[in-house]
Amino acid sequence: MRADVEIKVSALEILNRHLGMVETERFIALIQRERFDYTAWRKDLFAGVGGKEISKRAMEFLSESELRAK
């Protein structure tokens, strides 16, 4: 299991890579400002979507991310 600090650093790197520094800061401010229940949000995120479809979307996202990184 990774330490909390390692998880935070990884999360910020991912956000920064995909959103840029300014939008990452805005995202963090939004999360802190609003009452946000991540567990409730996640429960409905993939409602009605099967495991195969989630996997397909994840693989498509990975492929697109790899193309952008080149």
N, C-alpha and C positions, 0 to 999 in steps of 0.2 A: 504494500500500500504506500502511495506517495504522500509526502508531507503536505500540509495545507499550503505552505508557501510555494511549493512546486506546482500545485494545481492552479493557484492564482497566477503565477508567472505564465504557465502554459495558456491559460484562458485569455490573459491580456495579449499575449503574442498572437493568438488566433484572431481575436477581435481586431487587433491592430492591422493584421495582414489583410483581413477581409473588409474592414470598414474604414481603415485609416485612423490616424491619431485623433482627429477632431471628432469624428462620429463615435469612436470608442469612448471618448470622454463624455459625449452627450448621452450615450447608452448607459454608462455608469451613473450619471446624474439622474436619468429617468428612473432607473431601478431604485436608487436611493430615495428619490422624491415621492414616488408612487407606492402605495401599498400593493405589492406584487406577490401573489402566492404561486410560486414556481410549480409546486406539486399539482395544484388545481389546473394550471395552464397546461402542464404536460399530459394530464389525464385526457384532455379533450384534443390535444394536438393531432393525434393520429386516429381519432374516433372513426370507425367504419373502414379503416385501411388495414388490409391483411399484411402479414409478415413478409410475403414475397414482394408486395408492392413497396413496402418500406425499404427492403433490401435493394430493390431496383432503383429507387430514388437515391439511395445512399451511394450506390455505384455510379450513377450518372453524375451526382454532385462531385464525387471524387475525380472522375474523368475530367470534368469541366475545370476543377481546381488545379489539376495537374497541367492542363493546357494553358491556363492563365499564368502559372508559375514559370513557364518556359519563356 
